[in-house]
Amino acid sequence: MDNRPAFDFPRPLLIDGLGLQLREWSDDDVADLVAIYDDPEIDRWTPVPSPFDTVAASAYLAAAEQKGVEGRTVQLAITTDGGAAQGEILLFRNAVDERDLELAYGVGPAHRGRGIATRAVRLAVDFAGRRVAPRRMVLCIENGNTASERVARAAGFSLTNDRPVVREAKGREVVLRTWSHDASDTSGSASS
């Protein structure tokens, strides 16, 4: 029996609630994507390449579309009204345990400090809890990323005793700690 989360969603996917709309990316989002990811903090904490220009953004969107078609990942623009992207949230199978659903996110520098990441994570958790039914929902956060740790706590995640995940990225060792959300607790107010 395959206990891996399945990503078979109606398209176009739109998750609405908490003052946000999480929507699929389009080719019109290249400039917004550059504004989000061409940033020192994004470079520091994510595997996204830097510098991140329009060529990188176009390739990123093409890869996101392909992974979505293959059912491996869901990558959604974080917006307040379905328009300009202010960030991104990703849902994918956890590499350590494919029964777990991992979430990742990034918010552009012009949109930080407004609770956008926390609300987006809550929406995604609610949606995934209803539609995907993973064993656990997890965030893997690098040691020292206090902003992401605050988001994790605010969105109802707790640090686990899981062995840290160590990987090489951008020429350095990255140590990721796992934060878990009880998949049965989907106390959000999202619609899709």
N, C-alpha and C positions, 0 to 999 in steps of 0.2 A: 504494500500500500504506500502511495506517495503522500507524505505528510507535509510537503513543501507548500508555502503560500502560492496561490495561483493568481495571476494578474490578467484575468479575462474580464475587462470592463467595457461597458458601452462607450462608444466614441461619438462625438468628442466628449472627453471626460471633463466635468466641471464639478467642483466641490465648493459649496457655498455656505457660509456661516461665520459667526464671530467677527463680522465686519470685513471679511476677506472673501475673495474668490480665487480658488486654485484652479488654474486652467492649463490646457495643453499649450506648449510653445508653438509659435508659428515663425515663418521666415521673416515676418515684420518685426520680430523681437531682437534682431541682431544688435542694434544700438543699445537697447536696455540691458541685454546680456553682457555686453562689454562694460557698461557702467557698473554692473553688479560685480563681475569677476576680475576686472583689471584693478585690483586693490591689494595693498600690502597685507592686510589682515586675512583676506581670502587666500592669498598666496601662502601665508604662514601656516594656516590651519587646514588647508584642503589639498588634494592632489591635482587640482585644476592648474594647467600650465600658466606660467607668467613669463613675459607679458601676455595679456589676453586681448587680442585685437579682433577686427571683423573677420579675418580669415579663420582664427581660432574659434570664434563664436559660431560661424557657419558650419565648421567641422563638428563642433560640439553638438549643435542642433541636429545635424544629420545622424550622428551616432546615437543621440537620444531617441530620435524617431525609429531607428533600426532596432535598438534594444526594446523599445515599446512594442513594435510590431512582433518581435520574437517573444514577447511576454516575459522578459527578464527584468525590466525596470519600468517604473512610472516616474517621469520627471515632469513636474508642473511648475509653471510660473506662479509666483505669489503676487496677487494684485488686490487692490481694495475695491475695484469696480469692474474687473474684467479687462481693463485697459493696460496701461503701462506696467511692466513687470518691475517689482521692487525686490524680488528675491526668487529663490527656487527651493522646492522641496522634492526630495527623491525617496522612493520606496523601492526596496530590492531585497532579495534573499540574502541573509547574513552568510558570509563566507565560512564562518566557523561552524554554524549549525543552520542548515538550510530550512529547518522547520521554523526558524525565527525570521521575522520581518524587520529589516533594518531601515531606519530613516536617517536622512542627512539633509542638511539645509544650508543655505547661505543667503544673507540679506545684504543688499548694496549699502555702501557707506552713507548715502543720503537718507536712508530709511531706517537706520538703527536707532534703538532707544525708544521705540514706540510699541513694543510688544508684538511686533509682526511675526517674528520667528516662533515665539511661544504659541500664539494663536494658530499659526500654520501647522505646527506640530500637533496641537490638540485636534484640529480638524482632520489631519491625516490619520491620527490614532483612532478617532471616532469612525471615520470612513473604513479604515482597514479592519477594525474590530468587527464591523458589521458585514463587510464584503469579502474579506480574505481569510479570517479566522486562523491567524498564526498561533504557534505555541506561545511565543512572547514577541513583543515589539521592543526593539533595542536601538539605542544610540551608542555609537563608538566614538568616544571623545578623547582627544589627545591630552595627556598630562599638561597642566598649565593653561588650558583654554577655559579660563574662568567664565567668560561670557556664555559659552555653550553649556557649561555646567549650570549656570543660573537658569538658562532656558530649560534644560532637562528637569531641574527641580520644579520650576514653575509649571511645567507641562505634566507633572505627576510621575516622573521617572525617578528611580532610586539606583544608586551605585550598587553593582553586584559584587560578588566574590569571585566572578569568573576570572580565569587567568588572563592577564593583559595580552592583547594582540600586538605583536611587534612586527613591523614591516619597514622596508626601506622605501623612502619616497624623497624625491628631489635631492638625492645625495646625502641623506641623513636618516638615522634610525628614528622611527616614530613609534611611540608607545601609546596604544589606545586602550582606555578602560571602558568596560561595558556598563551601560545604564539600562535598566529594564522597566517596562511599563506592564502592568498586569493586563494581558490581552482581554480579559473578561470585563475590565472596567472601561467602558466606552462612554464616560460621562461628558459628552460634548453636545453641541447643538449644530450639527451639520446636515445639509441635505445634498443629494446628488441626483 
